[in-house]
Amino acid sequence: MANEMTGQNQESAASSVPHQLSWPKRCLALLVYGFIRFVSWTLRWELNNQSGLLRKGEEPEPVIFCIWHNRLALSLVLYLKFAKKPQPSRRMAAIVSASEDGAGMARILELFHVQPVRGSTNRRGTQALRELTIWAARGFDLSITPDGPRGPCYVIQPGVIMLAKLTGMPIMPVTYYLSWKIRPRSWDRFQIPLPFARCRVELGVPLRVPPDSSDEERETLRRELEGRLRALTRD
């Protein structure tokens, strides 16, 4: 029995360790990073900033950026262009899956000078939430894909609401529309930008979650956030 319990504990501990990236996949992550930077230089950008935040010269207020999973391709470029450029002191930590696929995304985050936090609702969820609150306490912005990593698409999971409750940070809905893109047959119809497309970026009105909010109040706020982000989204 002791040996069986020891084996279970070791298996549990192993499952909490994020996958690491092999050298070939590190090279692939570098190629993806280069592709994203190249395409972003060719895009025709438009910005609709309804947030009242991210203004040049203003004192930065840390926020939780909330963007759909299928818009991940340009999410880091958006942060550099519309958050960090007007307010250079900003720093960000972003949650990414602890899976093998997530290891590649974590490397891309590092290339963009963003701190990856490994975890999801399926693996390391509690640890990841704890790590995100630590980065928030250090003044970092946070980023989360509220319908990831497995969907359903455009359905916000409660994790982002709980994160806002714990940190006191406002949630900013972020999305964009691409006039020219590729959409594979994945669960979220992931959007791959193509060169010289028009990209209209939408920054929505932030939503705040009171620290003493009840379960019912948080569910109401979850539905409100989902409605705001869907209203901004054009496929």
N, C-alpha and C positions, 0 to 999 in steps of 0.2 A: 504493500500500500504506500509506504514512504517513497519507494522508487517511482511509483505511478504518479504521485503528487508532485515529485520533483520534476518528472518529465513534463507534466502539465504546466508547471510554473515556468520551465525553460521555454516551452512552446509559446506561452503567453508573452513572455519577455521578448522572444524573437519577433512575434507578430507586431510588437510595438516599435520595432526599429525600422526606420524608413529604408527603402531600397536605395542602394548606392549606384552610381553611374559608371559604366565601363568606359574605357578610353574611346572605342569606336563611337559610342553614343555621345560622349563629350564632344567629339568632332562634329557629329550630326547637330548637336545643340548649337555649336558655333555657326554652322551653315544656316540654320533656321534664324539665328540672331541676325546674321548678315542679310538674309532675304528680307526680314522685317524692316531693317534699317533702310535698305535700298528702296523697297516699295514705298515706305513712308516719305522718303524724299521726293517722290514723284506725285504724291497725292495732292489734290486741290482741297484744302481744308476750309470748313465753315464751322463756326462755334455759336451755339445758342446757350448762353450761361444764365440760367434762371436761379442759380444757387445763392447769389449774393455774396459768394466767397471766391477765393483765388484771384482777387484783384491785385494788380501790381502795386507794390509799395505798402500794402496792408500787412499787419502782423498776422502770421499764419495761425489758423486754428486747426489743430489736428482733426481729421475726419475719417470715417470709414467709407471708402469708395466701394460701391455695390454695382457690379456689372455682370450681365448675363454670361454664362459659360461660352456660348458661341461667339462672343465678341472678344475673347482673350487675345486674339492675334495682334490687335493694335492697342491693347489696354495699357501696356507699359510706355508706348510712344505717347499716348494721350497724357499720361502722368507727367512725363518729361516736358511735353510741349505746353500743356495748359495748367499745370500745377507747379512744377519745379522751376520752370523758366520765369514766370512772374514772381515767384517766391522761392529763391534758391536755397533757403535754409531747410526746406522740407525734406524729410526722409520717410521711407515707407517700408513696411513689412507686409508680406502677402502670403496668404495660406495657399498651399498647393498639396495635392494628393501625396500620400506616403507610398504610393504604388511605384512600380518600375517606370511607368509612363510619367508619373509626377517627378521623378528624379531628373528627367530631361528638362521639364519646365522649370524646376528649381535652378538648374544651371543657367538657363536663359535669364531668369530673374537676377542671378548674380552678375551676369554680363551687363545688365541694365542698372547695376548698383542698387538692387532692391534686395532686402533681407527675406529669404524664403523661410516659411514656417510649415513644416510637414505634418499633414493630417487631414482627415475628412470625417464625415459622419460614420464611415465604415471602419477606419483605422486611425488610432491616435487622436480621436476627436477631443477627448478631455484634455490631453496633454497640449494639443495645438491651441485650444482655447486659453489655457493657462499661459502659454508662451506669448500669445497675441496680447494679452493684458499686460504682460511685462514690457513688451515693446511699446505699447500705448503709454505706459507710465514714463517711458523715456522720451516721450514727445513725438513718436513716429505716427504717421498716417498708417492706416490699415487698409487692406484690400481683400475682398472676398467675392466669390462667384456664388450667389445665393441659391442657384438651381443645380449646382454641381455636387459631386462629380458624375452623377448618373441620372439626374433629372427627377421628376419630369421637367421638360423644357418650359421655361417661363413660369415656373411655380417656385416661389420663394420658400425655403426651408427656415425653421425657427432660429437657426444658429446665429444669423446676423443680428436678430433682435436681441438675443441674449448677450451677444458681444457688446452691443450698444448700451444695454442696461448695466453691464459690469464696468465698462470704461467711462460712461458718461459722454461719449463722443457722438456727434450727429452722423447719421447715415446719409450719404449723398448718392442718389440714383444717377448712374452714368450709362449711356448707350450711344450708338452711332449708326448711321445709315451709309452703306457703300453702294454707289451706283453701278459698280462693276466688281464681281466677285465670283468665286467658286464655292459651291456648297455640297460637300460630300454627303453620302447617305448615313450619317451618324445620328445618334439619338437626338442631338441638338441642332442638326444641320449647320455644323460649324462653318463660320464665314472666313474664307481665305481671300484677303484683298489682292487685287490685281493692279499692276502699275497704271498710273494716270487716271485712276478713278476719282470721283468726287466723294469726299467723306464729310458728312454733316454730324458734328458731335453735339450731344444733348447732355447738359448738366442740370439735373432737376433740383427742386426745392428740398433741402435737407429735412430729415425726420429725426426727432429726438425721442428716446425711450426713458421715461422716469425711472430712477433707481428703485423706487418702491412699487413699481407696476405689478399688478396681479397677472396670473396666467391668462385670464380673459382679456385684460387690457393689452397684453403683449400679442395675443392672437388678432385682436382688432388692428393693432399697429402693423402686424405682419401683412394682413390683407390690404391695408392702406398703402404700404410700401410696394407691394406687388402691383396694385392698381396704378400707382404713380409711374413705376418703371415700364409697365406695359403701355401706358398712355404715351410715353416718350419713344417707344420702340416702333420702328418701321422696317419691315423686312423687304 
